[in-house]
């Protein structure tokens, strides 16, 4: 008898703020706080009006009933005047090293292409993730700067 060693299918959710249900909103905020505030000891105001912008896309997935990956896509003019932006990219500690982060970025880029065709993308990435984002077509366009006391760099998608 052969064992199935394939990875489970990931079902990405893609919703606006008004489409999120209460549990999804709670889960995405909990995941962001667990990683950014608690794990990375970064004290900042995570909840902002950008989540509620009518064109913001919330992209996430669950595994075994737990949200394990999330990012948000912000339309041009919200964080950058001339660029669409991907931010709050987060993978639960329990799911790291599985390729889920790459799958998350790929899903986010696909959703950007669907919702914001022909728009350029800009991100503010933690500097130690530069190579990770290079694998998805992003190029560093700034010197290191501190954002919430964490080294970051600006990157553009070619």
SVG drawing of the C-alpha trace seen along z (x, -y; Angstrom):
<svg xmlns="http://www.w3.org/2000/svg" viewBox="-19 -60 41 62">
<polyline fill="none" stroke="black" stroke-width="0.4" points="0.0,0.0 1.5,-3.4 1.3,-6.3 0.2,-9.7 3.1,-12.0 1.7,-15.0 1.2,-18.3 -2.4,-19.1 -4.2,-21.5 -4.2,-25.0 -7.5,-26.9 -6.7,-30.6 -9.4,-33.0 -9.4,-36.4 -11.8,-38.9 -12.5,-42.6 -12.9,-43.8 -16.7,-43.8 -16.6,-40.2 -14.7,-38.9 -16.7,-37.2 -16.1,-37.8 -14.0,-34.7 -11.8,-35.4 -11.2,-38.9 -10.3,-37.6 -8.0,-34.9 -6.1,-37.3 -5.6,-39.9 -4.5,-37.1 -2.0,-35.7 -0.5,-39.2 -0.3,-40.0 1.2,-36.5 4.0,-36.9 4.7,-40.7 4.0,-41.8 4.6,-38.8 7.2,-36.7 9.1,-39.6 8.7,-41.9 7.6,-44.7 5.2,-47.0 3.2,-49.0 -0.4,-49.8 -1.3,-46.9 -4.9,-47.8 -5.2,-50.7 -7.8,-52.1 -6.0,-50.4 -7.6,-47.0 -11.0,-48.6 -10.3,-50.4 -12.9,-49.1 -10.2,-47.9 -7.9,-46.2 -7.7,-42.5 -7.2,-40.1 -5.5,-36.8 -5.3,-33.9 -5.6,-30.2 -6.4,-27.8 -4.9,-24.4 -6.7,-22.2 -9.0,-25.0 -6.2,-27.5 -5.2,-30.5 -1.6,-29.8 -0.8,-32.4 -2.0,-35.9 -1.2,-39.0 -3.1,-42.1 -3.0,-43.9 -3.4,-47.7 -4.5,-49.7 -2.4,-52.4 -2.5,-55.6 -2.9,-54.0 0.6,-53.4 2.4,-54.4 1.1,-57.1 2.1,-55.3 2.2,-51.6 0.0,-48.8 1.4,-47.3 1.6,-43.9 2.0,-44.0 1.4,-42.3 2.9,-39.1 2.8,-36.5 3.1,-32.7 2.4,-31.0 5.5,-29.6 4.0,-26.1 3.8,-26.3 7.3,-27.7 9.7,-25.7 6.9,-24.0 6.9,-26.3 3.7,-28.0 5.3,-31.5 6.2,-31.1 2.7,-29.8 1.3,-32.8 3.3,-35.3 2.4,-33.5 -1.2,-33.7 -0.9,-37.4 0.8,-38.2 -1.9,-36.3 -4.6,-38.3 -2.8,-41.5 -2.8,-40.7 -6.5,-40.0 -7.6,-43.0 -4.9,-45.6 -3.8,-44.7 -1.0,-46.8 -0.1,-48.3 3.4,-48.2 4.0,-46.7 6.1,-48.1 6.8,-46.5 8.5,-47.3 10.3,-44.1 12.2,-43.0 15.8,-43.2 16.7,-39.6 13.9,-38.4 15.5,-40.1 16.5,-36.8 13.0,-35.3 11.4,-38.3 14.0,-38.2 12.7,-34.7 9.3,-36.3 10.7,-39.0 11.2,-41.8 14.3,-44.0 15.7,-46.1 15.4,-49.8 16.5,-51.5 19.1,-51.4 18.1,-49.8 15.8,-51.8 14.2,-51.1 10.5,-50.5 9.2,-49.8 12.9,-49.2 13.3,-46.4 15.6,-46.7 13.6,-47.0 14.2,-47.7 11.9,-49.0 11.5,-46.6 9.7,-46.8 8.3,-44.0 9.6,-43.9"/>
</svg>
